[in-house]
Amino acid sequence: MCGRTACTLDPNQTRRACTYTNRQGRRVRPRWRNSPSGNQGNTGSTGGKQQQGGKQQGKQQAPLEGKGRKKYYPSFNLTPTAVTPVLLSAKHFDSEAAVDDRQLTPMQWGLVPSWHKGDPTGLSYKMNNCRREGITQKRSFSRPLDKGQRCVVLVDGYYEWLTSKDGKKQPYFIYFPQDTPIESLASKTSSAEAEVTEMPDFLPEEEVTEGSEWKGHKLLSMAGLFDRWFPPEGGPPLYTYSVITVEACPSMSWLHHRMPAVLDGDKAISDWLDYGTVPTNKALELIKAETCLTSHPVSSQVNNSRYKGSDCIVPIDLEKPMKETASSKMMGAWLAKAAKPSPSKDTKQGIKQEIKKEVESSSPWKLGSSPRKQEPGLRSSPLKRTAMTDWLSKTNPELKVKVEPGSQTTGPSPKKAKLR
């Protein structure tokens, strides 16, 4: 199960964290390219509809650079439909690329099959995960798999919830073991900075110079499948992906019975991406439960998908009450205010009607009618003034309270109260 992740590095940082050794023995950083358009190759995901796609997008290049395309923005709390960086073979978009060339491309989380008809919006939440057991049986996943559309989803880590016997859910953050505490990332990157970072459209591959190796935290690499969907009315394609999941390993099954298929090590990543050399059956042998993960409990603030604070990944002590930070208090107050419903017009009218009925039933005569004739020897007692009549006179302007001397009251000055 993988339904919430943290991904906080910008494109340049992500490239540095993904430095690899190519077949020539050089240490290189993969290129970064936003979801491309046009006829740029004839293998892998560019097969099938490639020629048609190129024609469709000839006049749609401008919208690709404008508001029609979602961009990647780093965040401590990502949900399906978010755009995150995905590592894949460069040959998917350039047939002349070397077999081991890698490329980083931002894609939307939640796979939309290329053959899907209609609005793809609702599919993302249903296709964010792909079970290993059914990957060859379901057409949504078997077709991208047969085309070699294999990718590696890169995140700092993912969240999972442990449900207690009383139904309370405690979130945990799961990630690769680090040389330095991963929570230190929270102090280096603020959510405010992450949300406004502008992303370049293209960063070429470059060789790593001596002393410029990545010294930050190790990204979690999860096996995935991607696909490309063309809008029926024309326009740039939508690139989406799904994370492959497996039965949880014994060391993680206490938390959840499912977990992402993690690719541990550069060799596993290389074999999974190399669809031209490593056949599907061999690649699927890499999809298994790894025991190389670690976790810690985090604040329940992460339960709300709108909360993006950096404290999402900071470990907490379950034995001690959590101390709220200034930012979490502000965000919590804002979320509570946004979630509080305001009374509708019908609700207000209903309250007024209930008040009117209550007054009518307690009065010796009905509102709006003339007083009944008093029988000889009987004395009618006027309505006494109480806290209720004071409140009614303020909330309902139609009711008027006439104060007469001599009536019993709960206040300091006795007065008669008559409702008319």
C-alpha positions in Angstrom: 0.0 0.0 0.0 1.3 3.4 -0.9 -1.1 6.3 -0.8 0.9 9.2 0.6 4.6 10.2 0.0 7.1 13.0 0.7 9.2 14.4 -2.1 11.1 17.5 -1.2 14.1 17.8 -3.7 14.1 20.3 -6.6 15.1 19.0 -10.1 18.8 19.8 -9.7 18.9 18.1 -6.2 17.0 15.1 -7.6 19.5 14.7 -10.4 22.4 14.9 -8.0 20.8 12.3 -5.8 20.3 10.0 -8.8 23.9 10.1 -10.0 24.9 6.7 -11.5 27.8 5.0 -13.3 27.2 4.4 -17.0 28.7 1.6 -19.1 31.7 3.7 -19.9 32.5 4.0 -16.2 31.6 7.7 -16.0 29.6 9.1 -13.1 26.8 11.1 -14.6 23.6 12.9 -13.6 20.5 12.0 -15.6 18.9 14.7 -17.7 15.7 16.4 -16.5 12.9 16.9 -19.0 9.3 17.8 -18.4 6.8 15.6 -20.1 7.8 15.9 -23.8 5.6 16.1 -26.9 6.0 15.3 -30.5 7.5 12.4 -32.4 10.8 11.8 -30.6 11.3 8.1 -30.9 9.8 4.8 -32.0 10.4 2.5 -29.1 8.8 1.7 -25.8 6.0 4.1 -24.8 6.3 5.9 -28.1 5.0 2.9 -30.1 1.5 2.4 -31.3 0.1 5.9 -31.4 3.4 7.6 -31.9 2.8 8.9 -35.4 -0.7 10.0 -34.5 0.6 11.6 -31.3 3.2 13.6 -33.3 0.5 15.0 -35.6 -1.9 15.8 -32.8 0.7 17.8 -30.9 2.1 19.7 -33.8 -0.3 22.6 -33.2 -0.4 22.0 -29.4 3.2 22.9 -28.5 2.2 26.2 -26.9 -0.4 24.8 -24.5 2.2 22.3 -23.2 4.3 25.3 -22.0 1.2 27.1 -20.4 -1.5 26.3 -17.9 -2.5 23.1 -19.5 0.4 21.2 -17.9 0.8 20.4 -14.2 4.3 21.0 -12.9 6.2 19.3 -10.1 6.4 21.1 -6.8 8.3 19.6 -3.8 6.1 18.7 -0.8 6.2 16.9 2.5 2.7 15.5 1.9 1.8 14.3 -1.5 -1.3 12.4 -2.6 -2.4 10.7 -5.8 -2.9 13.2 -8.7 0.3 15.0 -7.6 3.2 15.3 -10.0 6.5 13.8 -8.9 9.8 13.0 -10.6 10.1 9.6 -12.2 13.3 7.9 -13.4 13.1 6.0 -16.7 15.2 5.0 -19.8 15.9 7.9 -22.1 15.2 5.6 -25.1 11.5 6.0 -24.4 11.7 9.5 -25.8 14.9 9.3 -27.9 15.6 6.2 -30.0 19.2 7.3 -30.4 19.9 7.4 -26.7 22.3 4.8 -25.2 20.7 1.7 -23.8 21.7 2.7 -20.2 20.9 6.5 -20.5 18.5 7.6 -17.8 16.1 10.5 -17.7 14.0 12.2 -15.0 10.5 13.2 -16.0 7.7 14.6 -13.8 4.6 12.5 -14.1 1.2 12.5 -12.4 0.6 9.9 -9.7 -2.2 7.6 -10.6 -2.1 5.7 -13.9 -4.5 6.5 -16.7 -4.4 3.8 -19.4 -3.7 4.9 -23.0 -6.9 3.3 -24.1 -9.1 5.0 -21.5 -12.2 6.8 -22.9 -13.7 9.8 -21.2 -12.6 12.0 -18.3 -9.4 10.6 -16.7 -9.8 12.6 -13.5 -11.4 10.0 -11.3 -9.0 7.2 -12.3 -5.9 8.6 -10.5 -7.1 7.7 -7.0 -8.0 4.2 -8.1 -4.8 3.4 -10.0 -2.1 4.8 -7.8 -1.1 1.3 -6.8 -0.6 -1.9 -8.9 -0.6 -5.3 -7.2 2.3 -7.5 -8.3 -0.1 -10.5 -8.2 -2.3 -9.1 -10.9 0.1 -7.2 -13.0 0.0 -9.6 -16.0 -3.8 -10.2 -15.8 -5.1 -6.6 -15.8 -5.0 -4.9 -19.1 -4.3 -1.5 -17.5 -1.0 -2.8 -16.3 -0.1 -5.7 -18.6 0.0 -3.4 -21.7 2.5 -0.9 -20.3 4.5 -3.8 -19.0 4.6 -5.5 -22.4 5.7 -2.2 -24.0 8.6 -1.9 -21.5 7.1 1.2 -19.8 8.9 0.5 -16.6 10.0 3.4 -14.3 11.4 4.1 -10.8 9.3 6.4 -8.6 11.6 8.6 -6.4 10.5 9.9 -3.0 12.1 10.7 0.3 9.7 8.1 1.8 6.1 7.2 2.2 3.5 7.2 4.9 1.6 4.3 6.4 -1.0 4.1 9.2 -1.2 1.6 12.0 -4.7 1.1 13.2 -5.1 0.3 16.9 -7.8 -1.8 18.5 -9.8 1.3 19.4 -9.8 2.4 15.7 -7.2 5.2 16.2 -4.8 5.6 13.3 -1.1 6.5 13.9 0.9 7.6 10.9 4.5 6.3 10.3 7.1 7.5 7.8 9.0 4.7 6.0 12.3 5.3 4.2 15.8 3.9 3.5 18.2 3.9 6.5 20.3 7.1 6.4 23.8 8.0 7.4 22.3 11.2 9.0 18.8 11.5 10.4 16.3 12.1 7.6 14.4 14.5 9.8 17.2 17.0 9.4 15.8 17.5 5.9 12.8 19.3 7.5 15.1 22.0 8.9 16.7 22.6 5.5 13.6 22.8 3.4 10.5 24.7 4.3 7.2 24.0 2.8 6.8 27.6 1.8 10.0 27.6 -0.2 9.0 24.2 -1.8 5.6 25.4 -3.0 6.9 28.4 -5.0 10.0 26.8 -6.7 9.9 27.2 -10.5 11.0 24.1 -12.4 13.1 24.3 -15.6 11.8 22.4 -18.6 15.1 20.8 -19.5 18.4 20.0 -17.8 20.9 18.1 -20.0 22.9 15.1 -18.8 26.2 16.2 -17.2 29.3 14.4 -15.9 29.9 14.6 -12.2 33.2 16.4 -11.3 35.4 15.3 -8.4 34.0 16.4 -5.1 30.5 17.2 -6.4 28.9 13.9 -5.4 25.5 14.1 -3.7 26.0 14.3 0.1 22.3 14.5 1.0 19.8 11.8 2.0 19.2 8.6 0.0 16.0 8.6 -2.0 13.6 5.7 -1.8 13.4 4.0 -5.2 10.1 2.2 -5.9 9.3 0.1 -9.0 6.5 1.5 -11.1 4.8 1.4 -14.5 3.9 4.5 -16.6 1.6 5.2 -19.5 0.7 8.0 -21.9 -2.9 9.1 -22.5 -4.0 11.4 -25.3 -7.0 13.7 -24.9 -9.7 12.8 -27.5 -10.1 16.5 -28.4 -6.4 16.9 -29.0 -3.6 18.4 -26.9 -0.5 17.4 -25.1 -0.4 13.8 -23.6 -0.9 13.1 -20.0 2.0 11.0 -18.5 0.9 9.0 -15.4 2.4 6.2 -13.3 1.4 3.6 -10.7 3.5 2.2 -7.9 3.9 -1.6 -7.8 3.1 -3.2 -4.4 3.8 -6.6 -2.9 3.0 -8.5 0.3 4.8 -6.9 3.1 8.0 -8.4 4.4 8.0 -9.8 8.0 9.8 -6.7 9.3 7.1 -4.4 8.0 4.0 -6.6 8.2 3.2 -5.3 11.7 2.4 -1.9 10.2 0.6 -3.0 7.0 0.1 -6.2 5.0 1.2 -4.4 1.7 4.3 -2.4 0.8 5.8 -0.8 -2.3 8.2 -2.9 -4.4 11.5 -1.3 -3.5 14.6 -1.4 -5.8 17.6 -1.5 -3.6 20.9 -0.7 -5.3 21.9 0.7 -8.7 22.0 -2.8 -10.3 18.4 -3.4 -9.5 17.4 0.0 -10.8 19.4 -0.5 -14.0 17.9 -3.9 -14.8 14.4 -2.6 -14.1 14.8 0.4 -16.5 16.6 -1.5 -19.3 13.5 -2.8 -21.1 15.6 -3.5 -24.3 18.0 -5.9 -22.7 16.2 -7.3 -19.7 13.0 -9.1 -20.7 9.8 -8.8 -18.7 10.0 -12.1 -17.0 13.5 -11.4 -15.7 12.5 -7.9 -14.6 9.6 -9.2 -12.6 12.0 -11.2 -10.5 13.2 -7.9 -9.1 9.7 -7.2 -7.8 9.8 -8.5 -4.2 9.5 -7.4 -0.6 12.8 -5.8 0.6 13.8 -5.8 4.3 16.0 -2.7 4.0 13.5 -0.1 5.2 13.1 1.7 8.5 10.3 3.8 10.0 9.3 6.1 12.8 6.0 7.5 14.1 5.1 11.1 13.0 2.5 13.7 13.8 -1.1 13.1 13.0 -1.1 16.4 11.2 -0.1 14.4 8.1 -3.5 12.7 8.2 -4.9 15.9 6.5 -3.7 15.9 2.9 -3.9 19.7 2.9 -1.3 20.0 5.6 2.2 20.4 4.1 4.4 21.4 7.1 7.9 20.2 7.3 7.1 18.5 10.6 5.3 15.8 8.7 8.5 13.7 8.7 9.8 14.6 12.1 9.7 11.6 14.6 7.5 11.9 17.7 7.5 10.1 21.0 4.2 8.2 21.3 4.6 8.2 25.1 4.6 12.0 25.3 2.0 14.5 24.2 3.0 16.2 21.0 4.0 19.9 21.2 2.4 22.0 18.6 4.7 24.4 16.6 3.6 27.9 15.7 3.1 26.8 12.0 1.1 23.7 13.0 -1.2 25.8 15.2 -1.8 28.3 12.5 -2.5 25.6 9.9 -4.7 23.7 12.3 -6.8 26.8 13.0 -7.1 27.5 9.3 -8.2 23.9 8.5 -10.7 23.9 11.4 -12.2 27.2 10.2 -12.4 26.0 6.6 -14.1 22.7 7.7 -16.7 24.4 9.9 -20.0 24.7 8.0 -22.0 28.0 8.2 -25.7 27.7 8.8 -27.7 27.9 5.6 -30.7 30.1 5.0 -33.1 27.2 5.4 -31.5 26.3 8.8 -32.0 29.9 10.1 -35.6 30.0 8.9 -36.2 26.6 10.6 -34.9 28.0 13.9 -37.2 31.0 13.8 -40.2 28.7 13.1 -39.3 26.5 16.1 -39.0 29.6 18.4 -42.4 30.8 17.2 -44.1 27.4 17.9 -42.5 27.3 21.4 -43.8 30.8 22.3 -47.3 30.0 20.9 -47.6 26.8 23.0 -46.5 28.6 26.2 -48.7 31.7 25.8 -52.3 31.9 27.2 -53.3 33.0 23.7 -52.0 32.5 20.2 -49.8 35.2 18.7 -51.6 37.6 16.4 -55.1 36.8 17.9 -57.1 38.9 20.3 -57.1 37.8 24.0 -59.8 35.4 25.0 -62.7 36.8 27.1 -62.0 36.6 30.8 -64.6 34.6 32.8 -66.1 36.3 36.0 -64.1 35.6 39.2 -61.0 34.5 37.3 -57.9 36.5 36.9 -55.5 36.0 33.9 -51.9 36.1 34.8 -49.6 37.9 32.4 -46.5 36.2 31.0 -43.6 36.6 33.4 -40.3 38.0 32.2 -37.6 35.4 32.2 -34.2 34.9 30.5 -36.0 33.1 27.7 -38.3 36.0 27.0 -35.3 38.4 27.0 -33.5 36.1 24.5 -36.6 35.8 22.3 -37.1 39.5 22.1 -33.5 39.9 20.9 -33.4 37.0 18.4 -37.0 37.5 17.0 -37.8 41.1 16.3 -41.5 40.2 15.6 -42.0 39.4 19.3 -42.4 42.4 21.7 -42.2 42.2 25.4 -44.2 44.8 27.3 -42.9 45.5 30.8 -45.4 46.3 33.5 -44.8 47.1 37.1 -45.5 44.5 39.8 -44.7 41.2 37.9 -42.3 38.8 39.5 -38.9 38.6 37.8 -35.6 37.0 38.4 -33.8 40.3 38.1 -33.2 43.0 40.8 -36.3 45.1 39.8 -39.7 43.3 39.8 -41.6 44.0 36.6 -44.6 42.5 34.8 -43.8 41.1 31.4 -46.5 40.6 28.8 -46.0 39.1 25.4 -48.0 40.6 22.6 
